[in-house]
Amino acid sequence: MNGKTQKSILLVEDEFLLALTEKAQLEKYGYKVVTANTGKKAVDTFKDGHSIDLVLMDINLGSGIDGTLAAQLILKDRDVPIIFVSSHTEPEVVEKTEKITSYGYVVKSSSITVLDASIKMAFKLFDANKKIRESEHQYRALIDGMPGIVYSYSNKRGGLFYSSSTKEILGYTPEQLLADPLLWQRSIHEDDLPRIKKVISNFETGEPFQSEYRIRDDRGGWHLFDDRSFGARDEGGEVIIDGLALDITSLRHAEAEIKAKDIRLRKLFANIPDLVFQFTRRPDGSYHVPIASQGIRNIFGCSPEDVLEDFEPISRVIHPEDAARVIADIEYSAEHLSYFTCEFRVILPGKGIQWIYSRSSPERLPDGSVTWHGFNANITGYRNAEQNYRELFQEMLDGFAVHQIICDASGDPIDYRFLAANPAFEHITGLKAEKIVGKTVLELLPGTEKTWIEKYGRVALTGEPAFFESYSKELRKHFAVSAFRSAPNQFSCIFIDISDRKLREDEVMRAKVLLQASIESPRDLVIMAIDRDYRYLCFNSAHSKSMKSAYGKEVAVGMNILDCITSREDLVNAKANYDRALCGESHVTLQEYGDLEKTFFESQYSPIYNEQAEIIGVTAFARDITERKQAENALKEIEQRYHKLFDQMNKGS
């Protein structure tokens, strides 16, 4: 980050691989990245005290709270820039995020360059907003300590005196205003000037007056002044007005912004499904809810007006098995002024049992009441997902275990501890969860190879997942393992016992070796096999040599034999022979092959059948009969010469 302090980013993304990719890209750009895959974990990251400079918030986060709600919860406790990241580009989605925060909205398909530019712009905007807030505080202090522009004005001669603050506020020095007595008057907005002139012309007594008007500065900008003045006639009968003009432009802008924010906040609370509330315990022990958002209808099935004076509409829908515990937690929080957090069930008509999460902070009021400010959220989906996860954890066929990595003083992994294991893991490894949870692998299996610990250490410490196959000497089994970081310094593994597969692979390899040895044994026989696509399944060295001498080709398993035959005539003949065999015909041919060197082969072609009696390829056995063919041709030539000689002798006689 060019020597500056490294910025810390919280990346909230529920898609595991996408989160890994974005994290790696952002870290390459010099950011420190912390990840969270749910809205709740994102909120908890701030609760846990992590130092976060900016949040990249996905909107859709699966079950549980979505990104917009998570952003709202974060902003309640921490002023931090939040950039929304989503695949949605609909105006209503973008508008929804702008109601929460306005630091940016990035489409997921955007490049890392665009994302980095958005992050930098968000930091600049955040710093600018911070400066604006600081400037507002300074302005308030200035209003209290330096009451604007102090002036003295004559209705005949114009300006008589101006304090030095005129330079700071309007850009004009007192000297400029005094040198041009009517400059102040000419700078007043034309719509306001008639009213101000009328006030001045009618001023006859020493009674104070107040007026608001706009005035233009030396750069053409307009300022709104609250002018509080009083006047009196001097000895010559001239009206002299002494006043204090306060520049309230920023104040009015701030008021308008506060009003707009208040409207946005009310709209926000009106539209979010969760309940934002102020809950009060009276000194007599009764409860009521003075302030409640419209989300109370979703949480407790009543309206804000229903609970304004009485808690009963809420208490009657709390699940009977949870009611006493909820009240006890409220009373404990009231007595100790401790933070209130609680999960409980409610029974709502038409919705059945719903899980509610409540969180609030209490304060004691002068009259002895205790008031909590907080929110309630419906976490039924989260609870159901948690239950589904537990069922999946117990019922999944693959072994699954959660571990914590253990490092030495130098930070190097030296061991790992079992935190959880499912029944399938117990079945595959023979290790019972009740006996291994809490213990380290070296305590349980002292002979564990160091490579296992090193691989898992990289996963837990770097967050980079690992997929590998390895053999455990301690368990005497082959495993296929998928490992990923599930929490800081923790990793989870999915185990599959592949010992049987490895055994079959070994058997197949031995069969291949035996097959190759078998086809290599007859040295004078060319042997090969192809599939239905004319690709080599196997061949012996005699075939390899013959293809090299005939066509100059080095052949390999998987190559198409037709691509290796360079003679057009040979190609047509070979394909015709293979196709006859692929149609189920076993046959023998005597043909000459070769482009670089001609060779006569006696070849036998036969189809290959699978267990379903389907033809899946062709085998070919060929014997080099070139020498025999040459001898036959030589013998034929001798016979022909003898026949000619015999014919000539007969004619001579």
Secondary structure, 3 states (H helix, E strand, C coil): CCCCCCCEEEEECCCHHHHHHHHHHHHHCCCEEEEECCHHHHHHHHHCCCCCCEEEEECCCCCCCCHHHHHHHHHHHCCCCEEEEECCCCHHHHHHHHCCCCCCEEECCCCHHHHHHHHHHHHHHHHHHHHHHHHHHHHHHHHHHCCCEEEEEECCCEEEEECCHHHHHHCCCHHHHHHCCCHHHHHECCCCHHHHHHHHHCCCCCCCEEEEEEEECCCCCEEEEEEEEEEEECCCCCEEEEEEEEECHHHHHHHHHHHHHHHHHHHHHHHCCCEEEEEEECCCCCEEEEEECCCHHHHHCCCHHHHCCCCHHHHCCECHHHHHHHHHHHHHHHHHCCCEEEEEEEEECCCEEEEEEEEEEEEECCCCCEEEEEEEEECHHHHHHHHHHHHHHHHCCCEEEEEEEEECCCCCEEEEEEEEECHHHHHHHCCCHHHHCCCEHHHHCCCCCHHHHHHHHHHHHHCCCEEEEEEECCCCEEEEEEEEEEECCEEEEEEEECHHHHHHHHHHHHHHHHHHHHHHCCCCEEEEEEECCCEEEEECHHHHHHHHHHHCCCCCCCCEHHHHCCCHHHHHHHHHHHHHHHCCCCEEEEEEECCCCCEEEEEEEEEEECCCCCEEEEEEEEEECHHHHHHHHHHHHHHHHHHHHHHHHHHHC
